[in-house]
Amino acid sequence: MATKKKATAKTSSSGSKKSTVKAKSRPASSRKKKITENDIRKRAEKIYNERVAKGIPGDSESDWLQAEKELKGLK
């Protein structure tokens, strides 16, 4: 038989009860920003410009896929 835990309340010096429930918040580093098509488009354009400046052959589709992988953290 499982036992249930009851929520506790603390009594302040004035005699009133206060709830001890705390809201869970995640650190900013663990929050993930939704990646938009526009984010991918901007990164793909940077990849394209870097690639062309270095004289590396390629195409827009591979630039897009690389940008998507980088932004979404895929391997």
RAPE-V226497 format. One record per backbone hydrogen bond with DSSP energy under -1.0 kcal/mol. CO is the residue of the C=O (numbers start at 1). NH is the residue of the N-H. If there is no record, write none. Layout:
<<CO NH> <CO NH>>
This chain:
<<10 18> <12 15> <16 12> <18 10> <27 30> <36 40> <37 41> <38 42> <39 43> <40 44> <41 45> <42 46> <43 47> <44 48> <45 49> <46 50> <47 51> <48 52> <49 53> <50 54> <51 56> <52 55> <59 63> <60 64> <61 65> <62 66> <63 67> <64 68> <65 69> <66 70> <67 71> <68 72> <69 74>>
